Amino acid sequence: MLDNTKINEISNKIKEVVNSSPFGDVEKNLNALLRGILTKMELVSREEFEVQAEVLRNTRDKLTQLEAKLADLEAQAK
């Protein structure tokens, strides 16, 4: 059986061959292409989504309170 040193050496040689071959360039170009597509899609992180969801919840609560206050004021004006 091969020892870890030989396995690591073979693995490193494979990485060198892949990085020096056109495949290495394809991988880099594919990564750049995917980043560009995802940027154009204007996706947000989960954290950003959660922050905006909380802002929306707070805004809804305030709107509900203002609607109730307005209803009370209209009832008093009658």
N, C-alpha and C positions, 0 to 999 in steps of 0.2 A: 504494500500500500504506500502511496505517496505521503511524504510528510508535509506539514504546513508550509515550510519554506518553499518547497517545490510548487505547491498549489498557489501560493502567493506570487511566485515568480511567473508562473503561467498566466495567472490572472492579470498581472501588470503588463505582460507582453501583449495580451489580447487588447487591453485598454489602449496601449500605445498604437497598435495597428488600427483600431477603430478610430482613434482620434486623428491619426494621420491620413486616413482614407476619406473619400468623399462622403462616407456615411457620417463622419463627425461633423462635416459642414451641413449636411441635411438635418441633423439633429438640432444644430444651432439655429438654422433657418426656420425649422418647424417651431421651435420655442418662441422665436421672435414673432412668427406669424400668429401663433396662439395668443400671445400677449397682446398683439395688436387687435385681434378680433375681440378678446374679452374687454379691452379698453373701450372699443367702439360700442360694445353692448352696454356700457355704463353700469356694470354690476357693482353692488355695494357689499361690504363685508357684513357678517352677521352682527357685529357690534354696532355698526352704523344703523342697520335696520332696527335693532332693538332700541337705540336712542330715539330714532324717529317715531317708532311705535309708541314709546312713552310720551313723547311730545304730543302726539295725536290723542292719546288717552286723556292727558291733562287738558287739552283744548276742548275735547268733547265734554268733560266735566264742567269746565267754565261756561261753555255754551248752555248746558242744561241749567246751571245756576242762573245765568242771565235770562234765559227764557222764563224760568219760574218767577224771577224778580219782576220781569216785564208784565207777566200775567197778573201778579199782585198789584202792581201800579195801575194797570188798566182797570182792574176790579175796583180799586179805590177811587178812580176818576169817575166812575159811573154813578 
